[in-house]
Amino acid sequence: MAQEDTIESIKQQIAENPILLYMKGSPNQPQCGFSARASQALMACGERFAYVDILQNPEIRATLPVYANWPTFPQLWIGGELIGGSDIISDMFEKGELEPLVKEAVGKTA
């Protein structure tokens, strides 16, 4: 797949999913500690979210850091905006900032 096609796929995924986590593995079977922490924080917010397993999608794994200008995984996108990685997600969750953002993205007031 050409890089342009991969970027179009990424843009489409971000546009179609109000909450999207690019991670290693799946929320139920994360393949790294950072992805585990990020998905656990999101699951604790109580809303459904989409995810992309970058280990199963090597083109996305290679292209997303360039597109997002963010070098590492996981990457959380809410409402089309890059929120950040595991540390930022965990920090926002602990401060009570993540859940309202998640609820707002799925159209529910927190």
C-alpha positions, 0 to 999 in steps of 0.5 A: 500500500502506498503511503498516500493510501495509508494516510487516507485510511488513517484520516478515514478511521479518525473521521469515522470514530469519535474515540480511536486508540491506535495501540499494540494488541487489543483492549482485552489483549494488549501487547505492551504495558503502555497500550494496556494502561491507555486502554484500561483508562479508556475502558474505565470511562465507560464508553465504547471506543474503536481501536486499531492494532498496529501490530496487525497493520504495519503500514499504519504503524509506519505511517501514523507517527509521521502523519500525527507528528507523534513518534510513539504508540499508543495514540489516542484520538478524540473528535479528530484531535490527537490527545496523546500517548499513554502518559498523557492519557493516564494523567488526564484520567487521574485528574478527571479530565479524560472521562468528560472528553470521552462522554462529550465525544460520544454525544453524552454530557458528563 
